[in-house]
Amino acid sequence: MAKKKDTTETDEIRHIVRIANTDLEGRKSVQYSLTGIKGINRRCARIISDISGVDPTKTIGYLEDEHIEALKKTIADIETVLPVWMLNRRKDILTGEDKHIVGTDVLLIKREDLNTLKKTRSYIGIRHERGHKVRGQRTKSTGRKGLSVGVKRKTR
């Protein structure tokens, strides 16, 4: 009697899986591969894989197309999937809505927030403009950015 082969041995692996405009490594498990998308951490990735009906420990490169589509659909509707306290943008400044930002939008919205702080001339915005520490750290002895410490020798 012949042994049944495992599906991972016979199927071809996808080395790159594209979800949410991000290339994910196909050799990792689903729960760790989804963390490659900005705005999704390990806990969110586990919830996404559970809700979409995909085993989080399976390798993402061996998944069928319908499982990958289920992951894409769940990520697109992430605000309804995650509890409110887990969303990464609660009470948005402009709209007042609770959102979860994923992908390249994270960088764009962060840059937009910093520009808003700079335009309103808030303390944090001014610190960002000048390149100083923002969150109350000490600046007397740390964060000197490239200045040499000690005495410089005179060059001939």
N, C-alpha and C positions, 0 to 999 in steps of 0.2 A: 504494500500500500504506500503510495507516494505521499510525502508530506506536503501540506498546503503552504505555498510561499506567502510570506508577509507582503502586504501591499506596498510597503515602503521599499522593498527590494526590486519590485517589478516596475513601479511607476517612475516616471522621469521627474526629477526635482526642478522646480523653478527657482533659480538663484536670486531673482529679484521679483518681488510681488509689489504691485503699485496700489496703494490705498491712500485716499485723501491727499492726492498730489505729492505723495512721498514714496520713495523707493525703500522697501523693507527687505532686510536680509532673509533669504529663504531657508537658511540652515538653522535658524533659531526657532524656539517654540512660539506659539501664538501669543502667549501673554507677555513674553519678553520682546518679541518682534514689534508688537503694537506700541511699545514705549519709544520706538524710533520716531513716532509722529509727535510733533511738538504739541503740548497741551494734554497729552495722555501719559499718566504715570502707571505704575504697576497695578495699583488698586483699580483704577479706571479700566485698564486693559483686561483685568480679570472679570470685571462686571460686564464689559462689552462681549467678551467671548462666551460667558455663561448665558447671557440674554439672547445672543444670536445662535445658540445651540451648537457651538463648536467646542471641542475638547481643548482646554487651554494648554495642555501639555504636548499636543501634537505639533509636529514641525509644520510651519506655515507653507513651506515650499511644496509639500505633498497634498495640500488641501484641494478639494474639487472646486470647480468654478462657482457652484451654488453656495458653498460655504464662504467663499471670499466675497461674493455678492451680499450674503447675509451680514458679514462684518462691515462692508461698506455702508449698507443701509442702516445698521445700528449706529455707526459713527456719524452718519448724516443726521440722525434723530437723537443725538447724545443728550440734549437738554431734557428730553422726556424720559430718558433711561436712568440718568444719574439723579440721586436725591439733591434737593436744593442746596444743602450745606456743602456738597462736593463740587459745585460749579466754580470755575476759576474767575468768573467776572460777575460778581453779584452787585446789584444796584448800580448799573452803568451810569456814568456821570451825565451823559446826554439824554438817554432814554429812560433810565430808572428800571430797566428790565434785568432779570437774572439770565446770564448767558454762559455758555461754555465755548471758549474759542479754541479752535484746533487748526494746526497746520501753519502756513505762512502768515495767517491773520494775527498770530500771537506777536510776531515781530513788528508788524505794521501798527497794531493798536498800542503796543508799548512805546514805539517811537512817537506816535500821535499824542499819547498821554504826557510824555516828557516835553514835547513842544508846547502843549497847553500849559504845563507848569512854568515853563520859561516865559511864555507870553504874559501870563498873569503876574509875573515877577514874585512868585511865592519863594519862601526861603529854600525849599527843596529844589526848585527850578534854578535859582541862582547858584546853588552849590553844584548842580549838574553842569551848568554853563562854565563855571570856573574850574571844573575838574577836581573839586574837593570831595572829601568823604561826606556822605549824605545822611547816614543813619546814626549820628552822634558819636562816632568813634573818635579816639584821640588823634591829633595831627601833629603834636609836638615832635615826636620821635619816629613816627611810622608814615609810610605812604609818600616818600619823597620823590618817587618817580624819576629814577635815573641820575639823581645827583650823587656825587661820590661822597662817602662818609670819611672824615679824617682830613689830613693835611695833604695838599697837592704839592708835588715837587716843582720847583722852578725849571722850565725847559731852557736849554741852551740854544 
